[in-house]
Every structure is written in structure tokens, then in C-alpha cells.
């Protein structure tokens, strides 16, 4: 029979109730387990520095924690229903291997700050990955914008033909959007980058814990000072990270929508890479943009996770067991976003543009704004020029698409894309991130 950490005697525990309370926690903890082990090792070394553990005890526990990490990575240690959760699995493993020394590992901490620090490390790792993906997508879009800066394509409002535009403008828009997403995720990372370890159940402990030293060892830039703030930020920081993912996924959805339209036979502006399409099970003539459609839909998983956690957080101050229910949506939402974002850069790089079809789709009425503005430049009141252009469009003659784009010289428009400014800001944000990140992983190697 399984014995729980909090039991003071062996007694029959109602299995139905325990299954309800534990839920899928031990399975979800598989994703957090390496972070939990890492934080436990830092906590052990912190206890040694304040004299709670001897150097020998510290070395023994760290050796077994390293062994646990290796066994878990190799699959020989399985986090399963034998354990209440990942935290109890660590303590039971250490007690089994190191005896009474293992029972000392929980001195000065609670499962409350233990799960908080493992989750915080997971959030930092996920946000760093998210920032890297945002940067790669921005760079892929920027490269395509520069390669095809002056290639004409129709511009639409209300899904109706509006004015002549260009691939440079369209792709440049996504490059700037994902640069913004990178900056937003970096801001969230800065907020999340604080160690909750050493606050126990939300009220501190009667030990002079080396919280700053442990935080530095774990790669945090600071500690989260107030123990109550630690507990009250649970769920809140998870929502922030998911919102950073959701911002990127909203732009992925918009790109996917564009591609869904532009790859249809009715538009036929763009061809997707073959690996991003599938065939029909019944119609031999079909090549379906299934990957793009799933990219469009995946934002629902992230937004749903945010709403689920928000619904849980109607709570008073301090720890409440409800907070356990934030773990599943967090992991589900982050996993969905990172998986989706990872396949966007090669999708963008692999797009094939039908320049002839896009140019042909730019019809006469799309030059009406050009005509009106050319008269306004001569001093005609714009509204009068607008009405005259509307009446005399059929007398305008054959329009010149290249000239129309070149004359659109407001900063950022087709005649002055200023892609270099977007590139400079992207490079700056990448440098800021690389200078401040807590791991040695290179996110922006080409």
C-alpha cells in the first residue's frame, strides 16, 4: 500500500478520494521532474551552507540526486502511480538510497515552494524557447520581405480588393509582429525570473536560509521576497507565460488564415511546401493545407488554457489546493504553442509565390486612391478628389503597378518599407535577450 509523506501512521486511505485529489498530478509532474530535481540539489547545497547538513551529507544527497536525474532521463526511473507526485518521489528515492540523510532534504521547505520553483524554472525555460522561436519566425518573414520587397500583390480590406500592395509589405508586417511578440515574451520572462524557493508554505521558516545563493545557483536574477506574494502569484505567472504564447499564436493564426486563402484555386497566389499538405482520402485531385489549418486552430488550446487557469484563481490569499488544477492547462497550452511555432519558420522559408497571378489580380479600381491623392497633392480638397476619382476611374487609362508602389512613400509603406529599421530592432531585442538569459543554449544560431 502506498504511504504518503504526510501520514504519521500506516492506515487505509480511501482510494477513490486519493485518486480524486491526486488526479493526473504524478503524470503531469514528468514534465516538471528534472526542474524539481535541480531545485532540490540547490536547496541541499543551501542547507549545507547554513549548517543544517554536513558537507558529507550534502555530497551524498547531491550524488543521489544526480543519479536520479540520470535514471529518469534514461527511463529506468519512472514517475508513476506508486508516488503521490514528483516531490514525494524525490524524497522517497533519497530516503531509500541514503536513509535518514534523505529524510533531511525537506528541511526548510514545503511542497508549496517546491512546486512553485519547479514551475518557475519550467516557465523560464519555456519562455526562453518561445523567445527564440519568435525571433526565428521574425527573421524568416524579414528575409522573405527583403527577397521580394517590390513584388506586387493585392491589398485587401474587408476581404475586398483595396489597393496595390507587395510581398515586402505583407511579410514585413509579420516580421514586425513577431519582433513585438519577442519583446513581450522577454518582458514576461523578466517578471517570472524570481526564485520562490525558501518561502515554504507562504510564511517563511525559522531558519536563515540562503535564498539569494540558491536563487543565483538556479539562474534566477533575484528572489521573490514576500512569501505570501509567492503563493498569490501561482497561476498568475502561468497566465502571463501563456499570454506571451497566445500573442505569438494569434499572429500565427492570422498568417495561417492568409495562407489558407492565398493557396486556394480562387486566389492561387502561393504554393505551400509539399510537406505541409496532405491528400484527400477520397478525392485524388486534392492537396489539402492541413498543417496550416491546424496552426490556425491551435491558438484555441492556448487561449483555453488561459481561461481555465483564470477560472481557478478566484481564491483568497495563501495556498489553496485548487492551484493544483493550474498545472494541466499550463503544460497543455505551452506544449501546443511551442510545437506549433517551431514549424512556422521552415513554412515561411518554403513558400512559393506566383508573381504573375498576384499582379493579374490587381485590377483597375484598386488605383482609385492613387488618383485621388495625386489630385490632393495639387491642392484639390481630398474629399472632392475622392468623389472625382470615384466617377472618372474608367477614364484613367492603364495603371502602372510599379509606379503605384513606388509612390507610396509614407514611412513603412510599399515605397519606403524601412525593413532595415525592423531588422535593427529585431537584432537589438535578440542581443538584449542573449545578454540576459540564464542558460547557455544558443537560440539564434542560423
C-alpha positions as CSV (number, residue, x, y, z in Angstrom):
1,X,0.0,0.0,0.0
2,X,1.2,3.5,-0.8
3,X,2.2,5.6,2.2
4,X,2.0,9.4,1.8
5,X,4.6,11.9,3.1
6,X,2.1,13.5,5.3
7,X,0.9,10.3,7.0
8,X,2.1,9.7,10.6
9,X,0.8,6.1,10.7
10,X,0.0,3.4,8.2
11,X,-3.7,3.4,7.7
12,X,-6.2,2.6,5.0
13,X,-6.6,5.7,2.7
14,X,-9.8,5.9,0.7
15,X,-8.6,5.1,-2.8
16,X,-11.4,7.0,-4.6
17,X,-10.7,10.1,-2.6
18,X,-7.0,9.9,-3.1
19,X,-7.4,9.4,-6.9
20,X,-9.7,12.5,-6.9
21,X,-7.1,14.6,-5.0
22,X,-4.1,13.4,-6.9
23,X,-5.7,13.3,-10.3
24,X,-3.1,13.2,-13.1
25,X,-0.6,15.1,-11.0
26,X,2.1,12.4,-10.9
27,X,1.9,12.1,-14.7
28,X,2.0,15.8,-15.3
29,X,5.0,16.1,-13.0
30,X,7.1,14.1,-15.5
31,X,7.5,17.4,-17.4
32,X,8.5,19.3,-14.3
33,X,10.6,16.5,-12.7
34,X,14.0,17.5,-14.0
35,X,13.4,21.0,-12.7
36,X,12.3,19.7,-9.3
37,X,15.5,17.6,-9.0
38,X,17.6,20.5,-10.0
39,X,16.0,22.8,-7.4
40,X,16.3,20.1,-4.7
41,X,20.0,19.9,-5.3
42,X,20.4,23.7,-5.0
43,X,18.3,23.6,-1.8
44,X,20.5,20.8,-0.4
45,X,23.6,22.9,-1.0
46,X,21.9,25.9,0.6
47,X,21.2,23.8,3.7
48,X,24.9,22.8,3.8
49,X,25.9,26.5,3.7
50,X,23.9,27.3,6.8
51,X,25.0,24.2,8.7
52,X,21.8,22.1,8.6
53,X,23.7,19.5,6.5
54,X,27.3,18.5,6.8
55,X,29.5,18.6,3.7
56,X,29.4,14.8,3.6
57,X,25.6,14.7,3.8
58,X,25.3,17.3,1.1
59,X,27.7,15.4,-1.2
60,X,25.7,12.2,-0.6
61,X,22.4,13.8,-1.4
62,X,23.7,15.6,-4.4
63,X,25.2,12.4,-5.7
64,X,21.9,10.5,-5.4
65,X,20.0,13.4,-7.0
66,X,22.4,13.3,-9.9
67,X,21.8,9.6,-10.1
68,X,18.0,10.1,-10.0
69,X,18.3,12.7,-12.9
70,X,20.3,10.2,-15.0
71,X,17.9,7.3,-14.3
72,X,14.9,9.5,-15.1
73,X,16.4,10.7,-18.4
74,X,17.3,7.1,-19.3
75,X,13.8,5.8,-18.5
76,X,14.9,3.4,-15.7
77,X,13.2,5.5,-13.1
78,X,9.5,6.0,-13.9
79,X,7.3,8.6,-12.3
80,X,4.1,6.6,-12.0
81,X,1.2,5.9,-9.6
82,X,3.5,4.5,-7.0
83,X,4.0,8.1,-6.0
84,X,1.7,10.8,-4.9
85,X,3.6,13.3,-7.0
86,X,7.1,14.2,-8.2
87,X,8.0,15.9,-5.0
88,X,7.3,12.8,-2.9
89,X,9.1,10.6,-5.4
90,X,12.3,12.6,-4.9
91,X,12.2,12.4,-1.1
92,X,11.3,8.7,-1.2
93,X,14.2,7.9,-3.6
94,X,16.6,9.8,-1.4
95,X,15.4,8.1,1.8
96,X,15.6,4.7,0.1
97,X,19.2,5.4,-1.1
98,X,20.6,7.5,1.7
99,X,18.5,6.5,4.8
100,X,18.0,9.2,7.4
101,X,20.1,11.7,5.4
102,X,17.4,11.6,2.7
103,X,14.8,12.4,5.3
104,X,16.6,15.7,5.9
105,X,16.1,17.0,2.4
106,X,12.7,18.7,3.1
107,X,14.1,20.8,6.0
108,X,13.1,24.4,5.5
109,X,10.8,23.9,2.5
110,X,7.2,22.9,1.7
111,X,5.8,21.3,-1.3
112,X,4.2,24.7,-1.9
113,X,7.5,26.4,-2.7
114,X,8.9,23.2,-4.1
115,X,6.2,23.1,-6.8
116,X,6.5,26.8,-7.3
117,X,10.2,26.8,-8.0
118,X,9.9,23.8,-10.4
119,X,7.1,25.5,-12.2
120,X,9.1,28.8,-12.3
121,X,12.1,27.1,-13.8
122,X,9.8,25.4,-16.3
123,X,8.3,28.8,-17.2
124,X,11.7,30.3,-17.7
125,X,12.9,27.5,-19.9
126,X,9.6,27.7,-21.9
127,X,9.8,31.5,-22.3
128,X,13.4,31.3,-23.5
129,X,12.3,28.8,-26.1
130,X,9.3,30.9,-27.0
131,X,11.5,34.0,-27.4
132,X,13.9,32.0,-29.7
133,X,11.0,30.8,-31.9
134,X,9.6,34.3,-32.1
135,X,13.0,35.5,-33.3
136,X,13.3,32.8,-35.9
137,X,9.8,33.5,-37.3
138,X,10.5,37.2,-37.4
139,X,13.8,36.6,-39.2
140,X,12.2,34.2,-41.7
141,X,9.5,36.7,-42.5
142,X,12.0,39.6,-42.7
143,X,14.2,37.5,-45.2
144,X,11.2,36.9,-47.4
145,X,10.2,40.5,-47.3
146,X,13.6,41.6,-48.4
147,X,13.9,39.0,-51.1
148,X,10.5,40.0,-52.6
149,X,10.3,43.6,-51.4
150,X,8.8,45.0,-54.6
151,X,6.8,42.1,-55.9
152,X,3.2,43.3,-56.2
153,X,0.2,41.6,-54.6
154,X,-3.3,42.8,-54.0
155,X,-4.0,44.5,-50.7
156,X,-7.4,43.7,-49.1
157,X,-9.8,45.3,-46.6
158,X,-13.0,43.5,-45.6
159,X,-11.6,40.7,-47.9
160,X,-12.4,43.1,-50.8
161,X,-9.7,44.4,-53.2
162,X,-8.5,47.7,-51.8
163,X,-5.1,49.0,-53.1
164,X,-2.0,47.5,-54.7
165,X,0.4,46.1,-52.1
166,X,3.6,44.0,-52.1
167,X,5.0,40.8,-50.6
168,X,7.5,43.1,-48.9
169,X,4.7,44.9,-47.0
170,X,2.8,41.7,-46.2
171,X,5.8,39.7,-44.9
172,X,7.3,42.8,-43.3
173,X,4.1,43.1,-41.2
174,X,4.6,39.6,-39.8
175,X,8.3,40.3,-39.2
176,X,7.5,43.3,-37.0
177,X,4.6,41.5,-35.3
178,X,6.9,38.7,-34.2
179,X,9.6,41.1,-33.1
180,X,6.9,42.6,-30.8
181,X,6.0,39.1,-29.6
182,X,9.6,38.5,-28.8
183,X,9.8,41.8,-26.8
184,X,6.6,40.9,-24.9
185,X,7.8,37.4,-24.0
186,X,11.1,38.9,-22.8
187,X,9.2,41.3,-20.5
188,X,7.2,38.3,-19.1
189,X,10.5,36.4,-18.6
190,X,11.9,39.3,-16.6
191,X,8.8,39.2,-14.3
192,X,8.9,35.5,-13.9
193,X,12.7,35.4,-13.3
194,X,12.5,35.4,-9.5
195,X,13.0,32.4,-7.1
196,X,10.2,31.4,-4.8
197,X,12.3,28.7,-3.1
198,X,12.7,29.3,0.7
199,X,9.3,30.7,1.3
200,X,7.8,27.3,2.4
201,X,4.0,27.3,2.6
202,X,3.8,31.1,2.3
203,X,5.0,32.3,5.7
204,X,8.7,31.6,5.7
205,X,10.6,29.3,8.2
206,X,12.7,29.8,11.3
207,X,15.9,29.2,9.5
208,X,18.3,31.8,8.0
209,X,18.0,30.1,4.5
210,X,20.5,31.3,1.9
211,X,17.7,32.2,-0.5
212,X,19.8,34.5,-2.6
213,X,22.6,32.0,-3.0
214,X,20.2,29.2,-4.0
215,X,18.4,31.6,-6.5
216,X,21.7,32.5,-8.1
217,X,22.7,28.9,-8.4
218,X,19.4,28.1,-10.2
219,X,19.9,31.0,-12.6
220,X,17.3,33.4,-11.2
221,X,18.1,37.1,-11.3
222,X,16.6,37.7,-7.8
223,X,14.4,36.2,-5.2
224,X,10.6,36.8,-4.9
225,X,10.9,38.4,-1.5
226,X,7.5,38.1,0.2
227,X,6.3,34.5,1.0
228,X,2.6,35.5,0.6
229,X,3.4,37.1,-2.8
230,X,4.9,33.7,-3.9
231,X,1.7,31.9,-3.2
232,X,-0.5,34.6,-4.6
233,X,1.5,34.7,-7.9
234,X,0.8,31.0,-8.5
235,X,-1.4,30.8,-11.6
236,X,-0.8,34.5,-12.3
237,X,2.7,33.9,-13.6
238,X,1.4,30.9,-15.6
239,X,-1.2,33.1,-17.2
240,X,1.5,35.7,-18.1
241,X,3.6,33.0,-19.9
242,X,0.5,31.6,-21.7
243,X,-0.4,35.1,-22.8
244,X,3.1,35.6,-24.3
245,X,2.5,32.3,-26.2
246,X,-1.0,33.4,-27.2
247,X,0.2,36.7,-28.7
248,X,2.5,34.7,-31.0
249,X,-0.2,32.2,-31.8
250,X,-2.6,34.9,-32.7
251,X,-0.2,36.1,-35.4
252,X,0.3,32.5,-36.5
253,X,-3.4,32.2,-36.8
254,X,-3.5,35.4,-39.0
255,X,-0.7,34.1,-41.2
256,X,-2.4,30.7,-41.5
257,X,-5.6,32.4,-42.5
258,X,-3.8,34.4,-45.2
259,X,-2.2,31.2,-46.5
260,X,-5.5,29.3,-46.4
261,X,-7.0,31.9,-48.7
262,X,-4.0,32.6,-50.9
263,X,-3.4,28.9,-51.7
264,X,-6.9,28.3,-52.9
265,X,-7.6,27.9,-56.6
266,X,-9.6,31.1,-56.5
267,X,-6.5,33.1,-55.4
268,X,-3.6,30.9,-56.4
269,X,-1.0,33.4,-55.2
270,X,1.0,31.0,-53.1
271,X,2.1,27.3,-53.0
272,X,2.8,25.6,-49.8
273,X,5.8,23.3,-49.3
274,X,4.7,19.7,-50.1
275,X,5.5,18.5,-46.6
276,X,2.8,20.9,-45.2
277,X,0.0,19.4,-47.3
278,X,-1.9,16.1,-47.3
279,X,-4.0,14.3,-49.8
280,X,-7.7,13.5,-49.6
281,X,-8.8,10.0,-48.7
282,X,-11.4,10.0,-51.4
283,X,-10.6,12.8,-53.9
284,X,-7.4,12.1,-55.9
285,X,-7.3,15.7,-57.1
286,X,-7.0,17.3,-53.6
287,X,-3.9,18.7,-51.9
288,X,-5.1,19.9,-48.5
289,X,-3.4,22.6,-46.3
290,X,-4.0,20.6,-43.2
291,X,-0.9,21.8,-41.3
292,X,-1.8,25.5,-41.9
293,X,-5.4,24.8,-40.8
294,X,-4.1,23.1,-37.6
295,X,-1.8,26.1,-37.0
296,X,-4.9,28.3,-37.3
297,X,-6.8,26.2,-34.8
298,X,-4.0,25.6,-32.2
299,X,-4.4,29.1,-30.7
300,X,-7.7,27.8,-29.2
301,X,-5.7,25.4,-27.0
302,X,-3.6,28.3,-25.6
303,X,-6.5,30.6,-25.1
304,X,-8.5,27.8,-23.5
305,X,-5.6,27.2,-21.0
306,X,-5.6,30.9,-20.0
307,X,-9.4,30.8,-19.4
308,X,-9.1,27.6,-17.4
309,X,-6.5,29.0,-15.1
310,X,-8.3,32.3,-14.7
311,X,-11.4,30.4,-13.6
312,X,-9.4,28.6,-10.9
313,X,-7.9,31.8,-9.5
314,X,-11.0,33.1,-7.7
315,X,-9.2,32.5,-4.4
316,X,-8.3,34.2,-1.2
317,X,-4.6,34.9,-0.2
318,X,-2.3,31.9,0.6
319,X,-2.1,28.4,-0.8
320,X,-5.3,26.6,-1.7
321,X,-5.4,23.1,-3.2
322,X,-7.3,24.5,-6.2
323,X,-4.0,25.7,-7.5
324,X,-3.1,22.1,-8.4
325,X,-5.6,22.5,-11.2
326,X,-3.5,25.1,-12.9
327,X,-0.8,22.6,-13.8
328,X,-2.6,20.7,-16.6
329,X,-3.7,23.7,-18.7
330,X,-0.3,25.3,-18.3
331,X,1.6,22.3,-19.6
332,X,-1.0,21.7,-22.3
333,X,-1.1,25.3,-23.5
334,X,2.7,25.8,-23.6
335,X,3.3,22.5,-25.3
336,X,0.8,23.3,-28.0
337,X,2.2,26.7,-28.7
338,X,5.9,25.7,-28.8
339,X,5.1,22.7,-31.1
340,X,3.2,24.9,-33.5
341,X,5.6,27.8,-33.5
342,X,8.5,25.5,-34.2
343,X,7.2,24.6,-37.6
344,X,6.5,28.1,-38.8
345,X,10.0,29.3,-39.8
346,X,10.5,26.5,-42.4
347,X,7.0,27.0,-43.6
348,X,7.7,30.7,-44.3
349,X,11.0,29.9,-45.9
350,X,9.4,27.3,-48.2
351,X,6.5,29.4,-49.6
352,X,6.5,29.8,-53.4
353,X,4.9,32.9,-54.8
354,X,3.1,33.2,-58.1
355,X,4.1,36.7,-59.1
356,X,2.1,36.6,-62.3
357,X,-1.2,35.7,-60.6
358,X,-0.8,38.3,-57.9
359,X,0.0,41.0,-60.4
360,X,-3.0,40.0,-62.6
361,X,-5.3,40.2,-59.6
362,X,-4.5,43.9,-59.1
363,X,-7.5,45.4,-61.0
364,X,-8.2,49.0,-62.2
365,X,-10.4,50.1,-59.3
366,X,-7.6,49.4,-56.9
367,X,-5.8,52.6,-58.2
368,X,-8.7,54.9,-57.2
369,X,-6.9,56.0,-54.0
370,X,-3.7,56.8,-56.0
371,X,-5.8,59.0,-58.4
372,X,-7.5,60.9,-55.5
373,X,-4.2,61.5,-53.7
374,X,-2.5,62.7,-56.9
375,X,-5.1,65.4,-57.2
376,X,-5.0,66.3,-53.5
377,X,-1.2,66.9,-53.9
378,X,-2.1,69.5,-56.5
379,X,-4.3,71.3,-54.0
380,X,-7.7,69.8,-54.7
381,X,-9.5,69.2,-51.4
382,X,-9.2,65.5,-50.7
383,X,-13.0,64.8,-50.4
384,X,-13.6,66.5,-53.8
385,X,-10.7,64.5,-55.3
386,X,-12.1,61.3,-53.8
387,X,-15.5,61.9,-55.4
388,X,-14.0,62.7,-58.8
389,X,-11.8,59.6,-58.7
390,X,-14.8,57.5,-58.0
391,X,-16.6,59.0,-61.1
392,X,-13.8,59.1,-63.5
393,X,-12.0,55.8,-62.8
394,X,-12.9,54.2,-66.1
395,X,-11.1,57.1,-67.9
396,X,-7.8,56.7,-66.0
397,X,-6.1,54.5,-68.6
398,X,-3.8,51.5,-68.0
399,X,-2.4,51.8,-64.5
400,X,1.3,51.2,-63.6
401,X,1.6,48.9,-60.6
402,X,5.3,49.5,-60.1
403,X,4.7,53.3,-60.1
404,X,1.8,52.9,-57.7
405,X,4.0,51.0,-55.2
406,X,7.0,53.4,-55.6
407,X,4.8,56.5,-55.0
408,X,3.5,55.0,-51.6
409,X,6.3,56.8,-49.7
410,X,4.8,57.2,-46.3
411,X,7.3,55.6,-43.9
412,X,6.6,51.8,-43.8
413,X,4.5,51.8,-46.9
414,X,5.4,50.0,-50.2
415,X,7.7,52.8,-51.5
416,X,9.6,53.1,-48.2
417,X,9.3,49.7,-46.4
418,X,12.0,50.6,-43.9
419,X,12.7,46.9,-43.4
420,X,16.2,47.9,-42.1
421,X,14.5,49.5,-39.1
422,X,12.6,46.3,-38.3
423,X,15.8,44.3,-38.7
424,X,17.7,46.6,-36.4
425,X,15.0,46.4,-33.7
426,X,14.9,42.6,-34.0
427,X,18.7,42.4,-33.7
428,X,18.6,44.7,-30.7
429,X,15.9,42.6,-28.9
430,X,17.9,39.4,-29.7
431,X,21.1,40.9,-28.2
432,X,19.2,42.0,-25.1
433,X,17.8,38.6,-24.6
434,X,21.1,36.7,-25.2
435,X,22.8,39.0,-22.7
436,X,20.3,38.3,-20.0
437,X,19.2,34.7,-20.4
438,X,20.0,32.2,-17.7
439,X,21.1,29.3,-19.9
440,X,24.0,28.7,-22.3
441,X,21.6,27.5,-25.0
442,X,22.0,29.3,-28.3
443,X,18.6,30.2,-29.6
444,X,19.5,32.3,-32.6
445,X,22.2,30.3,-34.4
446,X,21.4,30.1,-38.1
